[in-house]
Amino acid sequence: MADQDMKDSLLGALENVIDPELGIDIVNLGLVYEVDLNDEGVAMIRMTLTSMGCPLGPVIVDQIRTALFELPEVKDVDVNIVWSPAWSKDNMSRYAKMALGVR
């Protein structure tokens, strides 16, 4: 199990992954539910998308892999997209809500 500093590094890398439709990173959008790095160097990401029919899911997963491979500790990436709990605008950070004009 990754320590908090490593989880912060993983989340920091994921802040470089921008949702192409909304123009905000996936961390501030609240799409990332859990990050971890196991002893073999596999980064495990549990996340969702803004909608089940999101056509850009594969693009986002590719961007996640690219961003996480920038970290020397990451040897492989496993992205698990889940639909429960469902994403809502309540998941967004204050920054994302302000940027998108959500109250």
Biopython code that builds the backbone (N, CA, C, O; Angstrom):
import numpy as np
from Bio.PDB.StructureBuilder import StructureBuilder

atoms = [
    (1, "MET", "N", (0.842, -1.190, 0.000)),
    (1, "MET", "CA", (0.000, 0.000, 0.000)),
    (1, "MET", "C", (0.882, 1.246, 0.000)),
    (1, "MET", "O", (1.875, 1.318, 0.724)),
    (2, "ALA", "N", (0.514, 2.203, -0.805)),
    (2, "ALA", "CA", (1.306, 3.431, -0.937)),
    (2, "ALA", "C", (1.111, 4.327, 0.287)),
    (2, "ALA", "O", (0.032, 4.369, 0.877)),
    (3, "ASP", "N", (2.172, 5.040, 0.654)),
    (3, "ASP", "CA", (2.042, 6.006, 1.749)),
    (3, "ASP", "C", (1.405, 7.290, 1.218)),
    (3, "ASP", "O", (1.212, 7.446, 0.013)),
    (4, "GLN", "N", (1.086, 8.193, 2.120)),
    (4, "GLN", "CA", (0.358, 9.403, 1.730)),
    (4, "GLN", "C", (1.156, 10.267, 0.748)),
    (4, "GLN", "O", (0.578, 10.871, -0.156)),
    (5, "ASP", "N", (2.488, 10.327, 0.923)),
    (5, "ASP", "CA", (3.300, 11.111, -0.015)),
    (5, "ASP", "C", (3.199, 10.545, -1.430)),
    (5, "ASP", "O", (3.122, 11.296, -2.402)),
    (6, "MET", "N", (3.201, 9.209, -1.539)),
    (6, "MET", "CA", (3.099, 8.589, -2.864)),
    (6, "MET", "C", (1.717, 8.825, -3.453)),
    (6, "MET", "O", (1.588, 9.091, -4.648)),
    (7, "LYS", "N", (0.681, 8.731, -2.619)),
    (7, "LYS", "CA", (-0.678, 8.997, -3.107)),
    (7, "LYS", "C", (-0.791, 10.443, -3.584)),
    (7, "LYS", "O", (-1.433, 10.723, -4.595)),
    (8, "ASP", "N", (-0.161, 11.355, -2.846)),
    (8, "ASP", "CA", (-0.162, 12.759, -3.268)),
    (8, "ASP", "C", (0.549, 12.934, -4.602)),
    (8, "ASP", "O", (0.114, 13.728, -5.436)),
    (9, "SER", "N", (1.644, 12.198, -4.813)),
    (9, "SER", "CA", (2.367, 12.254, -6.090)),
    (9, "SER", "C", (1.499, 11.723, -7.232)),
    (9, "SER", "O", (1.469, 12.295, -8.322)),
    (10, "LEU", "N", (0.792, 10.618, -6.966)),
    (10, "LEU", "CA", (-0.095, 10.047, -7.982)),
    (10, "LEU", "C", (-1.198, 11.048, -8.331)),
    (10, "LEU", "O", (-1.482, 11.282, -9.506)),
    (11, "LEU", "N", (-1.815, 11.635, -7.302)),
    (11, "LEU", "CA", (-2.880, 12.616, -7.553)),
    (11, "LEU", "C", (-2.334, 13.847, -8.263)),
    (11, "LEU", "O", (-3.004, 14.413, -9.127)),
    (12, "GLY", "N", (-1.125, 14.264, -7.906)),
    (12, "GLY", "CA", (-0.505, 15.405, -8.579)),
    (12, "GLY", "C", (-0.307, 15.135, -10.062)),
    (12, "GLY", "O", (-0.539, 16.011, -10.894)),
    (13, "ALA", "N", (0.125, 13.919, -10.392)),
    (13, "ALA", "CA", (0.289, 13.556, -11.805)),
    (13, "ALA", "C", (-1.068, 13.538, -12.507)),
    (13, "ALA", "O", (-1.182, 13.958, -13.658)),
    (14, "LEU", "N", (-2.096, 13.048, -11.807)),
    (14, "LEU", "CA", (-3.428, 12.966, -12.412)),
    (14, "LEU", "C", (-4.057, 14.337, -12.620)),
    (14, "LEU", "O", (-4.976, 14.479, -13.427)),
    (15, "GLU", "N", (-3.571, 15.349, -11.901)),
    (15, "GLU", "CA", (-4.069, 16.707, -12.124)),
    (15, "GLU", "C", (-3.655, 17.237, -13.505)),
    (15, "GLU", "O", (-4.158, 18.270, -13.947)),
    (16, "ASN", "N", (-2.747, 16.539, -14.179)),
    (16, "ASN", "CA", (-2.348, 16.909, -15.536)),
    (16, "ASN", "C", (-3.258, 16.291, -16.594)),
    (16, "ASN", "O", (-3.123, 16.585, -17.782)),
    (17, "VAL", "N", (-4.191, 15.431, -16.159)),
    (17, "VAL", "CA", (-5.120, 14.782, -17.090)),
    (17, "VAL", "C", (-6.391, 15.633, -17.146)),
    (17, "VAL", "O", (-7.145, 15.715, -16.176)),
    (18, "ILE", "N", (-6.607, 16.257, -18.289)),
    (18, "ILE", "CA", (-7.721, 17.188, -18.473)),
    (18, "ILE", "C", (-8.872, 16.478, -19.173)),
    (18, "ILE", "O", (-8.678, 15.843, -20.210)),
    (19, "ASP", "N", (-10.074, 16.587, -18.602)),
    (19, "ASP", "CA", (-11.256, 16.062, -19.269)),
    (19, "ASP", "C", (-11.457, 16.903, -20.538)),
    (19, "ASP", "O", (-11.663, 18.113, -20.449)),
    (20, "PRO", "N", (-11.397, 16.266, -21.720)),
    (20, "PRO", "CA", (-11.452, 17.030, -22.974)),
    (20, "PRO", "C", (-12.760, 17.798, -23.168)),
    (20, "PRO", "O", (-12.770, 18.830, -23.839)),
    (21, "GLU", "N", (-13.844, 17.320, -22.602)),
    (21, "GLU", "CA", (-15.130, 18.003, -22.782)),
    (21, "GLU", "C", (-15.271, 19.205, -21.859)),
    (21, "GLU", "O", (-15.822, 20.231, -22.258)),
    (22, "LEU", "N", (-14.778, 19.086, -20.626)),
    (22, "LEU", "CA", (-14.989, 20.138, -19.630)),
    (22, "LEU", "C", (-13.788, 21.052, -19.428)),
    (22, "LEU", "O", (-13.935, 22.150, -18.892)),
    (23, "GLY", "N", (-12.595, 20.614, -19.849)),
    (23, "GLY", "CA", (-11.411, 21.445, -19.732)),
    (23, "GLY", "C", (-10.871, 21.584, -18.318)),
    (23, "GLY", "O", (-10.090, 22.494, -18.040)),
    (24, "ILE", "N", (-11.282, 20.685, -17.415)),
    (24, "ILE", "CA", (-10.818, 20.680, -16.020)),
    (24, "ILE", "C", (-10.178, 19.314, -15.767)),
    (24, "ILE", "O", (-10.576, 18.315, -16.366)),
    (25, "ASP", "N", (-9.182, 19.278, -14.876)),
    (25, "ASP", "CA", (-8.512, 18.006, -14.610)),
    (25, "ASP", "C", (-9.438, 17.037, -13.871)),
    (25, "ASP", "O", (-10.381, 17.443, -13.192)),
    (26, "ILE", "N", (-9.140, 15.749, -14.023)),
    (26, "ILE", "CA", (-10.013, 14.702, -13.480)),
    (26, "ILE", "C", (-10.018, 14.656, -11.953)),
    (26, "ILE", "O", (-10.977, 14.164, -11.360)),
    (27, "VAL", "N", (-8.965, 15.157, -11.307)),
    (27, "VAL", "CA", (-8.932, 15.176, -9.839)),
    (27, "VAL", "C", (-9.901, 16.236, -9.326)),
    (27, "VAL", "O", (-10.721, 15.944, -8.456)),
    (28, "ASN", "N", (-9.824, 17.447, -9.840)),
    (28, "ASN", "CA", (-10.709, 18.517, -9.394)),
    (28, "ASN", "C", (-12.165, 18.276, -9.801)),
    (28, "ASN", "O", (-13.085, 18.778, -9.156)),
    (29, "LEU", "N", (-12.365, 17.511, -10.866)),
    (29, "LEU", "CA", (-13.731, 17.153, -11.235)),
    (29, "LEU", "C", (-14.316, 16.116, -10.282)),
    (29, "LEU", "O", (-15.525, 15.883, -10.279)),
    (30, "GLY", "N", (-13.463, 15.496, -9.478)),
    (30, "GLY", "CA", (-13.943, 14.481, -8.541)),
    (30, "GLY", "C", (-14.166, 13.132, -9.190)),
    (30, "GLY", "O", (-14.931, 12.312, -8.681)),
    (31, "LEU", "N", (-13.504, 12.895, -10.309)),
    (31, "LEU", "CA", (-13.656, 11.615, -10.999)),
    (31, "LEU", "C", (-12.797, 10.519, -10.390)),
    (31, "LEU", "O", (-13.102, 9.337, -10.553)),
    (32, "VAL", "N", (-11.729, 10.886, -9.692)),
    (32, "VAL", "CA", (-10.803, 9.906, -9.105)),
    (32, "VAL", "C", (-11.260, 9.588, -7.689)),
    (32, "VAL", "O", (-11.293, 10.464, -6.825)),
    (33, "TYR", "N", (-11.612, 8.326, -7.458)),
    (33, "TYR", "CA", (-12.086, 7.905, -6.145)),
    (33, "TYR", "C", (-10.965, 7.364, -5.261)),
    (33, "TYR", "O", (-10.981, 7.555, -4.045)),
    (34, "GLU", "N", (-9.995, 6.690, -5.873)),
    (34, "GLU", "CA", (-8.949, 6.048, -5.072)),
    (34, "GLU", "C", (-7.691, 5.872, -5.912)),
    (34, "GLU", "O", (-7.768, 5.551, -7.098)),
    (35, "VAL", "N", (-6.529, 6.085, -5.290)),
    (35, "VAL", "CA", (-5.240, 5.825, -5.939)),
    (35, "VAL", "C", (-4.387, 5.001, -4.989)),
    (35, "VAL", "O", (-4.472, 5.150, -3.770)),
    (36, "ASP", "N", (-3.566, 4.133, -5.557)),
    (36, "ASP", "CA", (-2.651, 3.339, -4.750)),
    (36, "ASP", "C", (-1.507, 2.881, -5.646)),
    (36, "ASP", "O", (-1.629, 2.853, -6.870)),
    (37, "LEU", "N", (-0.409, 2.529, -5.019)),
    (37, "LEU", "CA", (0.753, 1.970, -5.721)),
    (37, "LEU", "C", (1.175, 0.750, -4.939)),
    (37, "LEU", "O", (1.518, 0.853, -3.761)),
    (38, "ASN", "N", (1.155, -0.428, -5.591)),
    (38, "ASN", "CA", (1.542, -1.631, -4.857)),
    (38, "ASN", "C", (3.054, -1.831, -4.876)),
    (38, "ASN", "O", (3.784, -1.053, -5.490)),
    (39, "ASP", "N", (3.514, -2.872, -4.204)),
    (39, "ASP", "CA", (4.953, -3.118, -4.061)),
    (39, "ASP", "C", (5.639, -3.421, -5.387)),
    (39, "ASP", "O", (6.855, -3.269, -5.505)),
    (40, "GLU", "N", (4.868, -3.849, -6.388)),
    (40, "GLU", "CA", (5.434, -4.140, -7.715)),
    (40, "GLU", "C", (5.481, -2.904, -8.604)),
    (40, "GLU", "O", (5.934, -2.983, -9.746)),
    (41, "GLY", "N", (5.017, -1.764, -8.095)),
    (41, "GLY", "CA", (5.037, -0.540, -8.886)),
    (41, "GLY", "C", (3.837, -0.359, -9.784)),
    (41, "GLY", "O", (3.882, 0.426, -10.731)),
    (42, "VAL", "N", (2.746, -1.084, -9.497)),
    (42, "VAL", "CA", (1.523, -0.936, -10.283)),
    (42, "VAL", "C", (0.652, 0.131, -9.634)),
    (42, "VAL", "O", (0.215, -0.014, -8.492)),
    (43, "ALA", "N", (0.409, 1.197, -10.375)),
    (43, "ALA", "CA", (-0.486, 2.258, -9.908)),
    (43, "ALA", "C", (-1.908, 1.806, -10.202)),
    (43, "ALA", "O", (-2.260, 1.510, -11.344)),
    (44, "MET", "N", (-2.724, 1.758, -9.142)),
    (44, "MET", "CA", (-4.113, 1.331, -9.291)),
    (44, "MET", "C", (-5.011, 2.536, -9.058)),
    (44, "MET", "O", (-4.974, 3.167, -8.003)),
    (45, "ILE", "N", (-5.819, 2.839, -10.070)),
    (45, "ILE", "CA", (-6.693, 4.000, -10.039)),
    (45, "ILE", "C", (-8.133, 3.509, -10.118)),
    (45, "ILE", "O", (-8.495, 2.779, -11.040)),
    (46, "ARG", "N", (-8.952, 3.912, -9.150)),
    (46, "ARG", "CA", (-10.390, 3.630, -9.195)),
    (46, "ARG", "C", (-11.075, 4.968, -9.431)),
    (46, "ARG", "O", (-10.926, 5.907, -8.649)),
    (47, "MET", "N", (-11.827, 5.038, -10.520)),
    (47, "MET", "CA", (-12.408, 6.315, -10.927)),
    (47, "MET", "C", (-13.714, 6.094, -11.661)),
    (47, "MET", "O", (-14.126, 4.960, -11.905)),
    (48, "THR", "N", (-14.352, 7.184, -12.005)),
    (48, "THR", "CA", (-15.558, 7.136, -12.809)),
    (48, "THR", "C", (-15.427, 8.158, -13.932)),
    (48, "THR", "O", (-14.415, 8.850, -14.042)),
    (49, "LEU", "N", (-16.442, 8.243, -14.748)),
    (49, "LEU", "CA", (-16.519, 9.255, -15.800)),
    (49, "LEU", "C", (-17.775, 10.081, -15.551)),
    (49, "LEU", "O", (-18.640, 9.672, -14.777)),
    (50, "THR", "N", (-17.882, 11.228, -16.194)),
    (50, "THR", "CA", (-19.031, 12.093, -15.948)),
    (50, "THR", "C", (-20.334, 11.462, -16.429)),
    (50, "THR", "O", (-21.404, 11.793, -15.918)),
    (51, "SER", "N", (-20.255, 10.556, -17.406)),
    (51, "SER", "CA", (-21.453, 9.855, -17.869)),
    (51, "SER", "C", (-21.069, 8.488, -18.406)),
    (51, "SER", "O", (-19.953, 8.288, -18.885)),
    (52, "MET", "N", (-22.007, 7.543, -18.324)),
    (52, "MET", "CA", (-21.737, 6.180, -18.790)),
    (52, "MET", "C", (-21.409, 6.137, -20.273)),
    (52, "MET", "O", (-20.602, 5.314, -20.704)),
    (53, "GLY", "N", (-22.016, 7.001, -21.047)),
    (53, "GLY", "CA", (-21.794, 6.989, -22.483)),
    (53, "GLY", "C", (-20.636, 7.855, -22.941)),
    (53, "GLY", "O", (-20.529, 8.167, -24.127)),
    (54, "CYS", "N", (-19.768, 8.248, -22.019)),
    (54, "CYS", "CA", (-18.669, 9.155, -22.350)),
    (54, "CYS", "C", (-17.786, 8.550, -23.442)),
    (54, "CYS", "O", (-17.101, 7.557, -23.196)),
    (55, "PRO", "N", (-17.791, 9.131, -24.640)),
    (55, "PRO", "CA", (-17.005, 8.569, -25.735)),
    (55, "PRO", "C", (-15.499, 8.787, -25.562)),
    (55, "PRO", "O", (-14.696, 8.165, -26.258)),
    (56, "LEU", "N", (-15.119, 9.664, -24.641)),
    (56, "LEU", "CA", (-13.707, 9.991, -24.468)),
    (56, "LEU", "C", (-13.038, 9.188, -23.361)),
    (56, "LEU", "O", (-11.891, 9.464, -23.009)),
    (57, "GLY", "N", (-13.731, 8.200, -22.808)),
    (57, "GLY", "CA", (-13.151, 7.360, -21.756)),
    (57, "GLY", "C", (-11.794, 6.786, -22.127)),
    (57, "GLY", "O", (-10.855, 6.900, -21.339)),
    (58, "PRO", "N", (-11.653, 6.166, -23.310)),
    (58, "PRO", "CA", (-10.346, 5.613, -23.689)),
    (58, "PRO", "C", (-9.251, 6.678, -23.801)),
    (58, "PRO", "O", (-8.090, 6.412, -23.487)),
    (59, "VAL", "N", (-9.618, 7.876, -24.244)),
    (59, "VAL", "CA", (-8.647, 8.976, -24.343)),
    (59, "VAL", "C", (-8.161, 9.353, -22.942)),
    (59, "VAL", "O", (-6.965, 9.552, -22.725)),
    (60, "ILE", "N", (-9.091, 9.450, -22.002)),
    (60, "ILE", "CA", (-8.736, 9.806, -20.628)),
    (60, "ILE", "C", (-7.844, 8.734, -20.019)),
    (60, "ILE", "O", (-6.872, 9.060, -19.339)),
    (61, "VAL", "N", (-8.155, 7.459, -20.249)),
    (61, "VAL", "CA", (-7.330, 6.365, -19.717)),
    (61, "VAL", "C", (-5.918, 6.445, -20.301)),
    (61, "VAL", "O", (-4.941, 6.259, -19.575)),
    (62, "ASP", "N", (-5.802, 6.716, -21.585)),
    (62, "ASP", "CA", (-4.470, 6.867, -22.201)),
    (62, "ASP", "C", (-3.710, 8.025, -21.571)),
    (62, "ASP", "O", (-2.511, 7.913, -21.318)),
    (63, "GLN", "N", (-4.396, 9.141, -21.314)),
    (63, "GLN", "CA", (-3.749, 10.291, -20.678)),
    (63, "GLN", "C", (-3.310, 9.956, -19.256)),
    (63, "GLN", "O", (-2.255, 10.407, -18.810)),
    (64, "ILE", "N", (-4.111, 9.170, -18.544)),
    (64, "ILE", "CA", (-3.752, 8.738, -17.190)),
    (64, "ILE", "C", (-2.470, 7.924, -17.236)),
    (64, "ILE", "O", (-1.547, 8.160, -16.457)),
    (65, "ARG", "N", (-2.417, 6.973, -18.144)),
    (65, "ARG", "CA", (-1.212, 6.123, -18.262)),
    (65, "ARG", "C", (0.024, 6.987, -18.566)),
    (65, "ARG", "O", (1.077, 6.808, -17.953)),
    (66, "THR", "N", (-0.113, 7.908, -19.500)),
    (66, "THR", "CA", (1.002, 8.786, -19.859)),
    (66, "THR", "C", (1.456, 9.612, -18.659)),
    (66, "THR", "O", (2.654, 9.724, -18.397)),
    (67, "ALA", "N", (0.507, 10.188, -17.935)),
    (67, "ALA", "CA", (0.846, 11.042, -16.782)),
    (67, "ALA", "C", (1.526, 10.236, -15.675)),
    (67, "ALA", "O", (2.508, 10.691, -15.090)),
    (68, "LEU", "N", (1.010, 9.050, -15.389)),
    (68, "LEU", "CA", (1.566, 8.268, -14.279)),
    (68, "LEU", "C", (2.924, 7.655, -14.610)),
    (68, "LEU", "O", (3.751, 7.458, -13.720)),
    (69, "PHE", "N", (3.155, 7.354, -15.887)),
    (69, "PHE", "CA", (4.459, 6.811, -16.264)),
    (69, "PHE", "C", (5.573, 7.851, -16.141)),
    (69, "PHE", "O", (6.751, 7.507, -16.243)),
    (70, "GLU", "N", (5.214, 9.116, -15.923)),
    (70, "GLU", "CA", (6.220, 10.147, -15.650)),
    (70, "GLU", "C", (6.853, 9.947, -14.268)),
    (70, "GLU", "O", (7.958, 10.429, -14.017)),
    (71, "LEU", "N", (6.165, 9.248, -13.383)),
    (71, "LEU", "CA", (6.689, 8.987, -12.037)),
    (71, "LEU", "C", (7.600, 7.760, -12.095)),
    (71, "LEU", "O", (7.173, 6.705, -12.563)),
    (72, "PRO", "N", (8.843, 7.878, -11.631)),
    (72, "PRO", "CA", (9.787, 6.757, -11.742)),
    (72, "PRO", "C", (9.349, 5.511, -10.979)),
    (72, "PRO", "O", (9.760, 4.404, -11.327)),
    (73, "GLU", "N", (8.532, 5.667, -9.957)),
    (73, "GLU", "CA", (8.090, 4.515, -9.160)),
    (73, "GLU", "C", (7.045, 3.669, -9.875)),
    (73, "GLU", "O", (6.837, 2.507, -9.526)),
    (74, "VAL", "N", (6.385, 4.252, -10.880)),
    (74, "VAL", "CA", (5.287, 3.568, -11.565)),
    (74, "VAL", "C", (5.829, 2.700, -12.698)),
    (74, "VAL", "O", (6.464, 3.188, -13.633)),
    (75, "LYS", "N", (5.559, 1.399, -12.587)),
    (75, "LYS", "CA", (5.999, 0.431, -13.603)),
    (75, "LYS", "C", (4.849, 0.006, -14.520)),
    (75, "LYS", "O", (5.065, -0.361, -15.674)),
    (76, "ASP", "N", (3.620, 0.063, -13.986)),
    (76, "ASP", "CA", (2.438, -0.270, -14.776)),
    (76, "ASP", "C", (1.252, 0.495, -14.186)),
    (76, "ASP", "O", (1.315, 0.989, -13.061)),
    (77, "VAL", "N", (0.176, 0.582, -14.958)),
    (77, "VAL", "CA", (-0.999, 1.338, -14.538)),
    (77, "VAL", "C", (-2.241, 0.479, -14.770)),
    (77, "VAL", "O", (-2.416, -0.101, -15.841)),
    (78, "ASP", "N", (-3.099, 0.408, -13.750)),
    (78, "ASP", "CA", (-4.361, -0.321, -13.832)),
    (78, "ASP", "C", (-5.484, 0.663, -13.508)),
    (78, "ASP", "O", (-5.632, 1.090, -12.363)),
    (79, "VAL", "N", (-6.274, 1.020, -14.526)),
    (79, "VAL", "CA", (-7.375, 1.957, -14.346)),
    (79, "VAL", "C", (-8.680, 1.167, -14.302)),
    (79, "VAL", "O", (-9.042, 0.481, -15.258)),
    (80, "ASN", "N", (-9.372, 1.278, -13.181)),
    (80, "ASN", "CA", (-10.648, 0.594, -12.997)),
    (80, "ASN", "C", (-11.756, 1.647, -12.997)),
    (80, "ASN", "O", (-11.877, 2.435, -12.058)),
    (81, "ILE", "N", (-12.561, 1.650, -14.063)),
    (81, "ILE", "CA", (-13.664, 2.606, -14.160)),
    (81, "ILE", "C", (-14.903, 1.971, -13.543)),
    (81, "ILE", "O", (-15.331, 0.889, -13.945)),
    (82, "VAL", "N", (-15.468, 2.663, -12.561)),
    (82, "VAL", "CA", (-16.647, 2.166, -11.845)),
    (82, "VAL", "C", (-17.801, 3.147, -12.026)),
    (82, "VAL", "O", (-17.592, 4.318, -12.343)),
    (83, "TRP", "N", (-19.011, 2.657, -11.822)),
    (83, "TRP", "CA", (-20.199, 3.502, -11.974)),
    (83, "TRP", "C", (-20.928, 3.709, -10.656)),
    (83, "TRP", "O", (-21.951, 4.391, -10.598)),
    (84, "SER", "N", (-20.392, 3.116, -9.608)),
    (84, "SER", "CA", (-20.983, 3.291, -8.286)),
    (84, "SER", "C", (-19.864, 3.606, -7.301)),
    (84, "SER", "O", (-18.927, 2.815, -7.186)),
    (85, "PRO", "N", (-19.920, 4.711, -6.598)),
    (85, "PRO", "CA", (-21.017, 5.675, -6.644)),
    (85, "PRO", "C", (-20.968, 6.496, -7.933)),
    (85, "PRO", "O", (-19.903, 6.754, -8.495)),
    (86, "ALA", "N", (-22.135, 6.886, -8.368)),
    (86, "ALA", "CA", (-22.241, 7.684, -9.587)),
    (86, "ALA", "C", (-21.639, 9.067, -9.354)),
    (86, "ALA", "O", (-21.722, 9.614, -8.255)),
    (87, "TRP", "N", (-21.034, 9.625, -10.400)),
    (87, "TRP", "CA", (-20.460, 10.964, -10.305)),
    (87, "TRP", "C", (-21.581, 11.994, -10.288)),
    (87, "TRP", "O", (-22.612, 11.827, -10.940)),
    (88, "SER", "N", (-21.360, 13.050, -9.535)),
    (88, "SER", "CA", (-22.268, 14.200, -9.583)),
    (88, "SER", "C", (-21.427, 15.460, -9.427)),
    (88, "SER", "O", (-20.261, 15.393, -9.038)),
    (89, "LYS", "N", (-22.019, 16.599, -9.731)),
    (89, "LYS", "CA", (-21.272, 17.851, -9.622)),
    (89, "LYS", "C", (-20.876, 18.144, -8.177)),
    (89, "LYS", "O", (-20.007, 18.983, -7.940)),
    (90, "ASP", "N", (-21.489, 17.476, -7.216)),
    (90, "ASP", "CA", (-21.097, 17.633, -5.814)),
    (90, "ASP", "C", (-19.688, 17.096, -5.554)),
    (90, "ASP", "O", (-19.050, 17.481, -4.574)),
    (91, "ASN", "N", (-19.200, 16.212, -6.422)),
    (91, "ASN", "CA", (-17.852, 15.647, -6.279)),
    (91, "ASN", "C", (-16.761, 16.662, -6.623)),
    (91, "ASN", "O", (-15.609, 16.495, -6.223)),
    (92, "MET", "N", (-17.119, 17.705, -7.359)),
    (92, "MET", "CA", (-16.133, 18.659, -7.855)),
    (92, "MET", "C", (-15.560, 19.512, -6.728)),
    (92, "MET", "O", (-16.234, 19.817, -5.745)),
    (93, "SER", "N", (-14.302, 19.884, -6.904)),
    (93, "SER", "CA", (-13.661, 20.805, -5.967)),
    (93, "SER", "C", (-14.255, 22.206, -6.148)),
    (93, "SER", "O", (-14.929, 22.489, -7.138)),
    (94, "ARG", "N", (-13.993, 23.051, -5.190)),
    (94, "ARG", "CA", (-14.452, 24.450, -5.279)),
    (94, "ARG", "C", (-13.889, 25.108, -6.537)),
    (94, "ARG", "O", (-14.585, 25.858, -7.222)),
    (95, "TYR", "N", (-12.620, 24.818, -6.834)),
    (95, "TYR", "CA", (-11.968, 25.365, -8.029)),
    (95, "TYR", "C", (-12.736, 24.969, -9.297)),
    (95, "TYR", "O", (-13.017, 25.817, -10.144)),
    (96, "ALA", "N", (-13.074, 23.673, -9.423)),
    (96, "ALA", "CA", (-13.767, 23.195, -10.621)),
    (96, "ALA", "C", (-15.151, 23.831, -10.733)),
    (96, "ALA", "O", (-15.575, 24.217, -11.822)),
    (97, "LYS", "N", (-15.850, 23.938, -9.608)),
    (97, "LYS", "CA", (-17.178, 24.551, -9.624)),
    (97, "LYS", "C", (-17.099, 26.005, -10.073)),
    (97, "LYS", "O", (-17.926, 26.462, -10.862)),
    (98, "MET", "N", (-16.103, 26.731, -9.567)),
    (98, "MET", "CA", (-15.931, 28.129, -9.968)),
    (98, "MET", "C", (-15.601, 28.238, -11.446)),
    (98, "MET", "O", (-16.153, 29.084, -12.150)),
    (99, "ALA", "N", (-14.695, 27.377, -11.923)),
    (99, "ALA", "CA", (-14.263, 27.427, -13.314)),
    (99, "ALA", "C", (-15.416, 27.119, -14.279)),
    (99, "ALA", "O", (-15.465, 27.654, -15.386)),
    (100, "LEU", "N", (-16.335, 26.260, -13.851)),
    (100, "LEU", "CA", (-17.444, 25.870, -14.712)),
    (100, "LEU", "C", (-18.722, 26.646, -14.417)),
    (100, "LEU", "O", (-19.740, 26.439, -15.076)),
    (101, "GLY", "N", (-18.674, 27.535, -13.433)),
    (101, "GLY", "CA", (-19.844, 28.334, -13.095)),
    (101, "GLY", "C", (-20.948, 27.541, -12.432)),
    (101, "GLY", "O", (-22.128, 27.855, -12.592)),
    (102, "VAL", "N", (-20.565, 26.500, -11.678)),
    (102, "VAL", "CA", (-21.549, 25.671, -10.973)),
    (102, "VAL", "C", (-21.722, 26.210, -9.566)),
    (102, "VAL", "O", (-20.737, 26.510, -8.891)),
    (103, "ARG", "N", (-22.948, 26.337, -9.121)),
    (103, "ARG", "CA", (-23.208, 26.810, -7.760)),
    (103, "ARG", "C", (-23.412, 25.660, -6.811)),
    (103, "ARG", "O", (-23.642, 25.874, -5.621)),
]
sb = StructureBuilder()
sb.init_structure("model")
sb.init_model(0)
sb.init_chain("A")
sb.init_seg("    ")
for serial, (resi, resn, name, xyz) in enumerate(atoms, 1):
    if name == "N":
        sb.init_residue(resn, " ", resi, " ")
    sb.init_atom(name, np.array(xyz, "f"), 0.0, 1.0, " ", f" {name:<3s}", serial, name[0])
structure = sb.get_structure()
